[in-house]
Amino acid sequence: MDKILIKKLAKRIKELRKLQGLTQDDLSFISGVERSTLGNIEIAKNDITFTKLYKISKAFNLTLSEFLNF
């Protein structure tokens, strides 16, 4: 995956999480994505799979289209 896109996704996830007042632990519980994985995604250390992207978008009550609209 393109590094610029990874960084944009990382920023988007962190911003949405903070806007909703969630910790990484909260988002992990809601989405089913491990907290350590979320941490690595938020610092753009890891690529994100489609499945994880889908789970995270659902945790924010967003469609993938809405989630990726940045």
ABEGO torsion letter per residue (X at the ends): XBAAAAAAAAAAAAAAAAAAGBBAAAAAAAAGBBAAAAAAAAAGABBBBAAAAAAAAAAAGBBAAAAABX
